[in-house]
Amino acid sequence: MVRRWRFRLHVCLLLMLLAGLVPAARAGLEVALVVSQRTGPHGVFAQNFSRAAASLGHRVVDAGSLDEGLDDVALARADLVIASGEAALAAVLRLHPRPTLAVMLGRARFENIRRSHADRPLSAVTLDQPAERQLRLLQAVMPDAQRAGILFGPERLGAESFERAAEALQIDLVERVVSDESGLMKQLEAVLRECDGLIALPDALLSTPVSVRSILLTSYRYQRPIIAFSRAYVEAGALAAIFTTPEQAAADLIAWLRTQDGGRVELPPVSGPASFEIAVNRQVARALGINVASDEDLLRFIATGVRR
């Protein structure tokens, strides 16, 4: 009797489902992934993201790279396009107007591209660290620092955020604008004369190999430490850096993807990374006579503002 009742219930549910009376469970999203390069950071991001997204029930389709070309069909039918890097984003936006989320690029480069595609469903999770996080790293490695120097490119991108963060942290901001390469040294030296440490930004003008070399050499001559934005910058001579790895960028994106249930994609607002790590050049610290706390203590202070 019980078996017969269960069989009838299953048949009724099946008939209702076929008739559209019981909604079927939503399928995962169809996600098209485009990378600027197969190797390096973009390749690491793609591997980590694809593996984790598939475990959530989403279908990740490899939609190509700049070297190999893009899969037009995959991009046309995607619910969401993930573009890793500036070149990938520019290529994707020349094709179908699908909801697109850019990753693994800086805020300035993203904004430059977005201005040309104002009508597209587009957002980004950039690599730029929040201003408060960068200033806290300066305070963490130099507890007595009172004046943070900073150079902005011609557009002063992020200047308001740094000004608000500096006011909240009770630190003076010594800022200058560099309009072109010829004006770098003049503005750099003006800042270094007045600050306790320099915050280096990934601005297109200020992060070229030539600019970085000039900033490193001049800062060392003035005995001013640099807080930078990449491990490579630290290895080249900056005191410390705060940055997000490709693995962390993938994890941040997966955290957002968990909020999408397979229906219409709701792109997040443009934001910086949630996850980060630090690097410290302790040889530079010794050369500058700075006693830097352990990485664990630095991370604790950045996250909480509390010293051990």
C-alpha positions as CSV (number, residue, x, y, z in Angstrom):
1,M,0.0,0.0,0.0
2,V,2.8,2.4,0.9
3,R,4.7,1.6,-2.2
4,R,1.7,2.2,-4.4
5,W,1.1,5.6,-2.7
6,R,4.7,6.6,-3.3
7,F,4.5,5.5,-6.9
8,R,1.4,7.6,-7.5
9,L,3.0,10.6,-5.8
10,H,6.1,10.4,-8.0
11,V,3.8,10.1,-11.1
12,C,1.8,13.2,-10.0
13,L,5.0,15.3,-9.4
14,L,6.4,14.2,-12.8
15,L,3.1,15.2,-14.6
16,M,3.1,18.6,-12.7
17,L,6.7,19.2,-13.6
18,L,6.0,18.5,-17.3
19,A,3.0,20.8,-17.2
20,G,5.1,23.6,-15.7
21,L,3.2,23.6,-12.4
22,V,6.3,22.8,-10.3
23,P,9.4,24.9,-11.2
24,A,12.5,23.0,-12.1
25,A,15.6,23.7,-10.1
26,R,17.7,26.5,-11.7
27,A,20.7,25.4,-13.6
28,G,24.0,27.0,-12.9
29,L,25.3,29.9,-15.0
30,E,27.1,29.5,-18.3
31,V,30.3,31.4,-17.7
32,A,32.7,32.2,-20.6
33,L,36.2,32.8,-19.5
34,V,38.7,34.8,-21.6
35,V,42.3,35.4,-20.6
36,S,44.9,37.8,-21.9
37,Q,47.6,35.1,-21.6
38,R,47.5,31.4,-21.0
39,T,50.7,31.6,-18.9
40,G,51.7,33.6,-15.9
41,P,49.2,35.2,-13.4
42,H,46.2,35.0,-15.8
43,G,46.8,31.3,-16.3
44,V,47.0,30.7,-12.5
45,F,43.8,32.7,-12.0
46,A,41.9,30.8,-14.8
47,Q,42.9,27.4,-13.4
48,N,41.8,28.3,-9.8
49,F,38.6,30.0,-10.9
50,S,37.4,27.3,-13.3
51,R,38.0,24.5,-10.8
52,A,36.1,26.3,-8.0
53,A,33.2,27.6,-10.2
54,A,32.5,24.1,-11.6
55,S,32.2,22.8,-8.0
56,L,29.4,25.3,-7.5
57,G,27.4,23.9,-10.4
58,H,28.3,26.5,-13.0
59,R,29.5,25.6,-16.4
60,V,32.8,27.4,-17.2
61,V,33.6,27.5,-20.9
62,D,37.1,28.3,-22.1
63,A,36.3,31.1,-24.6
64,G,39.9,31.7,-25.7
65,S,42.8,34.0,-25.3
66,L,44.4,36.9,-27.2
67,D,47.0,34.6,-28.9
68,E,44.5,31.9,-29.9
69,G,41.5,34.0,-30.7
70,L,38.1,34.1,-29.1
71,D,35.2,31.6,-29.3
72,D,32.4,33.8,-30.7
73,V,29.7,31.2,-30.1
74,A,30.6,30.7,-26.4
75,L,30.6,34.4,-25.8
76,A,27.2,34.9,-27.5
77,R,25.4,32.4,-25.4
78,A,27.1,33.1,-22.0
79,D,25.2,34.3,-19.0
80,L,28.4,35.9,-17.8
81,V,31.7,36.7,-19.3
82,I,34.8,36.8,-17.2
83,A,37.7,38.8,-18.8
84,S,41.1,38.3,-17.1
85,G,43.3,41.3,-17.9
86,E,43.1,44.5,-19.9
87,A,43.7,43.0,-23.3
88,A,41.0,40.3,-22.7
89,L,38.5,42.9,-21.7
90,A,39.1,45.1,-24.7
91,A,38.7,42.1,-27.0
92,V,35.5,40.9,-25.4
93,L,33.9,44.3,-25.5
94,R,34.3,44.4,-29.3
95,L,31.9,41.4,-29.5
96,H,28.6,40.5,-27.9
97,P,27.0,42.7,-25.2
98,R,26.9,40.1,-22.5
99,P,27.2,40.9,-18.8
100,T,31.0,41.1,-18.3
101,L,33.1,41.1,-15.2
102,A,36.8,42.2,-15.5
103,V,39.4,40.9,-13.2
104,M,43.2,40.9,-12.8
105,L,43.7,44.5,-13.9
106,G,44.1,47.9,-12.3
107,R,41.3,50.4,-11.7
108,A,42.8,53.1,-13.9
109,R,43.0,50.8,-16.9
110,F,39.5,49.5,-16.3
111,E,38.0,53.0,-16.2
112,N,39.8,54.0,-19.4
113,I,38.1,51.1,-21.2
114,R,34.7,51.6,-19.5
115,R,34.5,55.2,-20.7
116,S,34.4,53.9,-24.3
117,H,31.7,51.3,-23.5
118,A,29.3,53.2,-21.2
119,D,26.3,51.3,-22.5
120,R,27.6,47.9,-21.8
121,P,26.7,45.7,-18.7
122,L,30.2,45.9,-17.2
123,S,31.9,45.8,-13.9
124,A,35.2,44.8,-12.3
125,V,37.0,43.4,-9.3
126,T,40.3,45.3,-9.7
127,L,43.7,44.6,-8.1
128,D,44.0,48.1,-6.5
129,Q,44.2,47.9,-2.7
130,P,41.9,50.2,-0.8
131,A,43.6,53.4,0.3
132,E,43.2,52.8,4.0
133,R,44.8,49.4,3.6
134,Q,47.9,50.9,2.0
135,L,48.2,53.6,4.6
136,R,47.9,51.1,7.4
137,L,50.8,49.2,5.9
138,L,52.9,52.3,6.1
139,Q,51.9,52.8,9.8
140,A,52.5,49.1,10.5
141,V,56.1,49.1,9.3
142,M,56.8,52.7,10.5
143,P,54.7,53.3,13.7
144,D,56.0,56.8,14.1
145,A,55.2,57.8,10.5
146,Q,53.0,61.0,10.4
147,R,53.3,62.0,6.7
148,A,52.6,59.8,3.8
149,G,53.9,60.9,0.4
150,I,52.0,59.9,-2.8
151,L,52.3,60.7,-6.5
152,F,49.2,60.7,-8.7
153,G,49.0,60.5,-12.5
154,P,47.3,63.2,-14.5
155,E,43.8,62.0,-13.7
156,R,44.5,61.8,-9.9
157,L,42.6,58.6,-9.8
158,G,41.9,57.5,-6.2
159,A,43.0,60.9,-4.7
160,E,39.7,61.4,-2.8
161,S,39.9,58.0,-1.3
162,F,43.4,58.6,0.0
163,E,42.5,62.0,1.4
164,R,39.5,60.5,3.3
165,A,41.6,57.5,4.5
166,A,44.5,59.8,5.6
167,E,42.1,62.0,7.6
168,A,40.5,58.9,9.3
169,L,43.9,57.5,10.2
170,Q,45.2,60.9,11.4
171,I,48.1,60.9,8.9
172,D,49.1,63.9,6.8
173,L,49.1,63.3,3.0
174,V,51.9,64.9,1.0
175,E,50.7,64.6,-2.6
176,R,51.8,65.8,-6.0
177,V,50.5,65.2,-9.6
178,V,52.9,64.0,-12.3
179,S,51.5,65.2,-15.7
180,D,54.2,63.5,-17.8
181,E,57.5,61.6,-17.6
182,S,59.5,64.8,-17.7
183,G,57.9,66.1,-14.5
184,L,58.5,62.9,-12.5
185,M,61.7,63.8,-10.8
186,K,60.7,67.3,-9.8
187,Q,57.4,66.1,-8.1
188,L,59.1,63.0,-6.6
189,E,61.8,65.0,-4.9
190,A,59.2,67.6,-3.6
191,V,57.3,64.7,-2.0
192,L,60.3,62.9,-0.6
193,R,61.6,66.1,1.1
194,E,58.4,66.3,3.2
195,C,57.2,62.7,3.8
196,D,58.2,59.8,6.1
197,G,57.4,57.2,3.5
198,L,56.2,57.0,-0.1
199,I,53.1,55.1,-1.3
200,A,53.7,53.9,-4.9
201,L,50.6,53.5,-7.0
202,P,50.1,51.3,-10.1
203,D,49.4,54.3,-12.3
204,A,50.2,53.7,-16.0
205,L,52.6,56.7,-16.1
206,L,54.3,55.9,-12.7
207,S,54.7,52.2,-13.0
208,T,56.7,51.9,-16.2
209,P,60.2,50.3,-15.8
210,V,61.9,53.7,-16.2
211,S,59.6,55.4,-13.7
212,V,60.0,52.6,-11.1
213,R,63.8,52.7,-11.4
214,S,63.8,56.5,-10.9
215,I,61.4,56.2,-7.9
216,L,63.5,53.5,-6.2
217,L,66.9,55.1,-6.7
218,T,65.7,58.6,-5.7
219,S,63.8,57.3,-2.6
220,Y,66.8,55.4,-1.4
221,R,68.9,58.5,-1.9
222,Y,66.5,60.4,0.3
223,Q,66.3,57.5,2.8
224,R,62.6,57.2,2.4
225,P,60.9,53.8,2.4
226,I,58.5,52.8,-0.4
227,I,55.2,51.0,0.2
228,A,54.4,49.4,-3.1
229,F,51.8,47.2,-4.9
230,S,53.6,44.0,-5.9
231,R,56.2,41.5,-4.7
232,A,58.4,42.3,-7.7
233,Y,58.6,45.9,-6.5
234,V,59.7,44.7,-3.1
235,E,62.3,42.5,-4.6
236,A,63.6,45.5,-6.6
237,G,64.0,47.6,-3.5
238,A,60.7,48.8,-2.0
239,L,60.4,48.3,1.8
240,A,57.0,46.5,1.7
241,A,54.0,45.9,-0.5
242,I,50.4,44.9,-0.2
243,F,48.9,43.0,-3.1
244,T,46.4,40.3,-4.1
245,T,47.6,37.0,-5.7
246,P,45.8,35.3,-8.7
247,E,44.7,32.6,-6.3
248,Q,43.1,35.2,-4.0
249,A,41.5,37.0,-6.9
250,A,39.9,33.7,-8.0
251,A,38.7,33.1,-4.5
252,D,37.2,36.6,-4.2
253,L,35.3,36.0,-7.5
254,I,34.0,32.7,-6.3
255,A,32.7,34.3,-3.1
256,W,30.6,36.7,-5.3
257,L,29.6,33.9,-7.6
258,R,28.0,32.1,-4.7
259,T,25.4,34.9,-4.5
260,Q,24.3,34.1,-8.1
261,D,21.6,31.4,-8.2
262,G,21.5,30.8,-12.0
263,G,19.0,33.4,-12.8
264,R,19.7,36.9,-14.2
265,V,23.2,37.9,-13.4
266,E,23.5,40.9,-11.0
267,L,27.0,42.4,-11.6
268,P,28.6,43.7,-8.4
269,P,29.7,47.3,-8.2
270,V,33.3,48.1,-9.2
271,S,35.5,47.2,-6.2
272,G,39.0,46.3,-5.0
273,P,40.0,42.9,-3.7
274,A,38.8,41.5,-0.4
275,S,41.8,39.2,0.0
276,F,45.5,40.3,0.2
277,E,48.9,39.5,1.4
278,I,52.1,41.4,2.1
279,A,55.8,41.2,1.3
280,V,58.6,42.9,3.2
281,N,62.2,43.4,2.1
282,R,64.0,43.1,5.5
283,Q,67.4,43.8,3.9
284,V,66.1,47.3,2.8
285,A,64.6,47.7,6.3
286,R,68.1,47.2,7.9
287,A,69.7,49.5,5.4
288,L,67.2,52.2,6.3
289,G,67.5,51.5,10.1
290,I,63.9,50.4,10.4
291,N,62.9,47.6,12.8
292,V,59.9,46.0,11.1
293,A,57.6,43.7,13.0
294,S,56.8,40.2,12.0
295,D,54.5,39.6,9.0
296,E,51.9,38.2,11.4
297,D,51.9,41.4,13.5
298,L,51.8,43.6,10.3
299,L,48.8,41.7,9.0
300,R,47.0,42.0,12.3
301,F,47.5,45.7,12.4
302,I,46.4,46.2,8.8
303,A,43.2,44.2,9.5
304,T,42.3,45.6,13.0
305,G,44.4,48.7,13.6
306,V,45.6,47.1,16.9
307,R,49.3,46.5,17.7
308,R,50.4,43.5,19.6
